[in-house]
Each structure stands twice: as C-alpha cells, then as structure tokens.
Amino acid sequence: MVICSMADSCTDLAVQGAGSVAQLAASRKHAKYVDLQRQYNFQPIAVETLGPINESACAFLDDLVGGFRS
C-alpha cells in the first residue's frame, strides 16, 4: 500500500515524523486482514509517497534480503 503523507487527512500525523503515516496505514491493513493471521504469516507493507516504510516491513525486508536498512 502506498499512502500519501501530503494528503489533508494525513497532515496532522505526518508532522509527528517520517514514517508516522506509513505506521498508521500498516496498522489499518493489519486490522483489516486480522483473520489471515490465523492461517498465514501476514506482513503489512506500507510506503509513504515521500519514501518512509513502516518499521515491521523494514525488519521483514531486512530478514528477507539482508542489508535492506543500510
């Protein structure tokens, strides 16, 4: 999911810091697909239009490919 941190609905959260909007989007996606977690390892990935990715997705991608955060 790509979320626009510049959207009017996100500006209050965006001023709290880079990645704040991505964290919110990932939380919403996590709640939406909560039933999948019973059968699958579900990892929400949310990316802000200006670059930041939610933290759990960064950790997942780092485990997957190694050196993602560097």
C-alpha positions in Angstrom: 0.0 0.0 0.0 1.3 3.5 -0.9 -0.2 6.3 1.2 0.2 10.0 0.5 1.7 11.7 3.5 0.8 15.1 1.9 -3.0 14.3 1.9 -5.2 16.6 4.0 -6.3 13.6 6.0 -2.7 12.7 6.9 -1.0 16.1 7.6 -1.6 16.1 11.4 0.1 12.7 11.6 2.8 13.5 9.1 4.2 16.3 11.2 4.9 13.8 14.0 7.8 12.4 12.0 8.8 10.4 9.0 7.1 7.1 8.8 4.2 8.0 11.0 1.7 7.8 8.2 3.1 4.5 7.0 2.8 3.1 10.5 -0.9 4.1 10.6 -1.5 2.6 7.2 0.2 -0.7 8.2 -1.9 -0.7 11.4 -5.1 -0.3 9.4 -4.1 -3.0 7.0 -3.2 -5.3 9.9 -6.6 -4.8 11.4 -8.4 -5.3 8.1 -6.7 -8.7 7.5 -6.6 -9.9 11.0 -8.4 -13.2 10.0 -5.5 -14.1 7.7 -3.1 -14.3 10.6 -4.8 -17.5 11.8 -3.6 -19.3 8.7 -0.7 -17.2 7.3 2.2 -15.1 8.3 0.7 -11.7 7.3 3.1 -8.8 6.9 1.6 -5.4 6.0 3.8 -3.2 4.0 3.0 0.5 3.7 5.1 3.1 1.9 4.7 6.8 2.2 4.9 8.7 -1.1 8.0 10.6 0.2 9.8 7.3 1.0 9.4 6.0 4.5 8.3 2.4 5.0 6.6 1.1 8.2 9.0 -0.4 10.7 7.8 -4.0 10.7 8.1 -4.1 6.9 11.6 -2.8 7.1 12.5 -5.6 9.5 10.8 -8.2 7.3 12.6 -7.0 4.2 15.9 -6.9 6.0 15.4 -10.5 7.1 14.4 -11.4 3.6 17.2 -9.8 1.6 19.7 -8.8 4.2 21.1 -5.3 4.4 17.8 -3.6 3.4 18.2 -0.8 6.1 21.7 0.1 5.1 
